[in-house]
Amino acid sequence: MPLKEIAANAVKQIAEQAPSLSDADRAIVAKIVEKAVVDAAVSASQRCAHIVGSHFEHEEDKAHQLAERLKLEETALVANLMGMR
């Protein structure tokens, strides 16, 4: 499921539990949820990079190449997520 959809579903659930929220409040909640989703995605990416890197300790060149590729992928992910706003 795309991250934007996950964030939208979370905001919908919050709005259902708090129907008195104004549109302005919903927009604020949406931004908070989107940031949390982005932070979670980046955190997961960093954990994966650390785990994979630890398996390549004996092959420093491969570990470095992999870390660079993961960093590029993470940058692209964050750019795409920011573009959803």
C-alpha positions as CSV (number, residue, x, y, z in Angstrom):
1,M,0.0,0.0,0.0
2,P,1.5,3.4,-0.9
3,L,2.5,5.6,2.0
4,K,0.2,8.4,1.0
5,E,-2.7,6.0,1.2
6,I,-1.6,4.8,4.6
7,A,-1.5,8.4,5.9
8,A,-4.9,9.1,4.4
9,N,-6.4,6.1,6.1
10,A,-4.9,7.1,9.4
11,V,-6.3,10.6,9.1
12,K,-9.7,9.1,8.1
13,Q,-9.7,6.9,11.2
14,I,-8.7,9.9,13.5
15,A,-11.5,12.0,12.0
16,E,-14.0,9.2,12.6
17,Q,-13.0,9.1,16.3
18,A,-13.0,12.8,16.6
19,P,-15.8,14.1,14.3
20,S,-15.6,17.6,15.8
21,L,-12.3,18.3,14.1
22,S,-12.4,21.2,11.8
23,D,-11.0,21.0,8.3
24,A,-8.0,23.1,9.5
25,D,-7.4,20.6,12.3
26,R,-7.7,17.7,9.9
27,A,-5.1,19.3,7.6
28,I,-2.7,19.7,10.6
29,V,-3.3,16.0,11.6
30,A,-2.7,15.0,8.0
31,K,0.7,16.7,8.0
32,I,1.7,15.1,11.3
33,V,0.7,11.7,10.1
34,E,2.5,12.1,6.7
35,K,5.7,13.2,8.6
36,A,5.4,10.1,10.9
37,V,5.0,7.8,7.9
38,V,8.1,9.4,6.2
39,D,10.1,9.1,9.4
40,A,9.1,5.5,9.8
41,A,10.1,4.7,6.2
42,V,13.5,6.4,6.6
43,S,14.1,4.6,9.9
44,A,13.2,1.3,8.4
45,S,15.6,2.0,5.5
46,Q,18.4,2.9,7.8
47,R,17.9,-0.3,9.9
48,C,18.0,-2.4,6.8
49,A,21.2,-0.7,5.6
50,H,22.8,-1.4,9.0
51,I,21.8,-5.0,9.0
52,V,23.0,-5.6,5.4
53,G,26.2,-3.7,6.1
54,S,27.0,-5.9,9.1
55,H,26.8,-8.9,6.9
56,F,29.4,-7.5,4.5
57,E,31.9,-6.4,7.1
58,H,34.6,-8.7,5.7
59,E,34.0,-7.3,2.2
60,E,34.4,-3.6,2.7
61,D,34.1,-2.6,-0.9
62,K,30.7,-4.4,-1.4
63,A,29.5,-2.9,1.9
64,H,30.4,0.6,0.8
65,Q,28.8,0.1,-2.6
66,L,25.6,-1.2,-1.0
67,A,25.5,1.7,1.5
68,E,25.8,4.2,-1.3
69,R,23.0,2.6,-3.2
70,L,20.8,2.4,-0.2
71,K,21.5,6.1,0.5
72,L,20.4,7.0,-3.1
73,E,17.3,4.9,-2.7
74,E,16.5,6.6,0.6
75,T,17.0,10.0,-0.9
76,A,14.6,9.1,-3.8
77,L,12.1,7.8,-1.3
78,V,12.1,11.0,0.8
79,A,11.9,13.1,-2.4
80,N,8.9,11.1,-3.6
81,L,7.2,11.3,-0.3
82,M,7.7,15.0,0.0
83,G,6.3,15.4,-3.6
84,M,3.0,13.8,-2.4
85,R,2.2,16.8,-0.2
